[in-house]
């Protein structure tokens, strides 16, 4: 009688014997999935490149390597390796050791226009979070926000804490607030430029123009990149120019000839052209001190719309109106030694940031003065990084001068390195 020296393989029982099999499909679990913590600023920055990133609160990963080496690799090891046209989306580079999660998220909040939540986050971080306590840049960012809000009492209290924490002098309070610093006024005769077809989509930029005129002693309005206008957009810009002219504000009008020619052709249709075209053309003629052309068009406007002709009220004579071929154009910002930005830099096509592409031509060192910049949003910061990367791929050097600490934190989060930032000489 044969004996089996080895046991039977599993699953080979008698024919017809049915054995239970493990369930393949999972049983229903009525429990709700655990809620995921809100995304950190670093995760948001990494997601724009569609790259995975470890959550900010993953304790094990943080124990394996120091905080300042938590990086998301998104490209070549050197910014000099970027080539034009290959990186069209926002580029996120290695995090800077001066940054910490609280500062990163506060910088994002401030860039989105939420100054008070950003301040509260930094205050709580400096009080309770160890990485924030040890980050000088986080303290400086809070000083920056307190200065902007004009909160002298909180600023002085923070200064005492800063001296104890770092055993060095704290930043000094600047009378009048950050936005009215003498060096900022001198450096920034603000710049606003419009691109594309003038429409109601330009309303935020027109609002920026009026806001800059309240903060800057002089603003340059560049119309050279406009390709046309619709009636509503023309009316918006005409109203803004009229406000500045009645205030006798020293606006410098740059390159208006192209849009003026387009308006001249449109108003030949008379009333059918739309009143916005007429009012913008009449405003431009006054800003250019072209009395003869204004007088002719004002009469035609009165006939077309059956109203009294508008009065000739040009801006002050000392205000230069620059056209494309005039001598004043040679002294425009394109030929300055420094590219000056001011106000809020918003969106991927902000005209001030777009100016960098032209300004860098023919220069080895590109200096950007951000002393008078109030804030930069996340999308615009990404566009700036791309421009900086492309500029440095041409063996050029980019220097950012006077960026405030809270703005510097956002730019470093998105990938601009500390070597780009230069303090303004006192």
Secondary structure, 3 states (H helix, E strand, C coil): CCCCCCCCCCCCCCCCCCCCCCCCCCCCCCCCCCCCCCCCHHHHHHHCCCCCCCCCCCHHHHHHCCHHHCCCCCCCCCHHHCCCCCCCCCCCCCCCCCCCHHHHHHHHHHHCCCHHHHHHHHHHHHHHCHHHHCCHHHHHHHHHHHHHHCCHHHHHHHHHHHHHHHCCCCCCCCCCCHHHCHHHHHHCCCEEEEEEEECHHHHHHHHHHHHHHHHCCCCEEEEEEEEEECHHHHHHHHHHHHHHHHCCCCCEEECCHHHHHHHHHHHHHHHHHCHHHHHHHHHHHHHCCCHHHHHHHHHHHHHHHCCCCCCCCCCCCCCCECCCCCHHHHCCHHHCCCEEEEEEECCCCCHHHHCHHHHCCCCCEEEEEEEEEEEECHHHHHHHHHHHHHHHHCCCEEEEECCCHHHHHHHHHHCCCHHHEECCCC
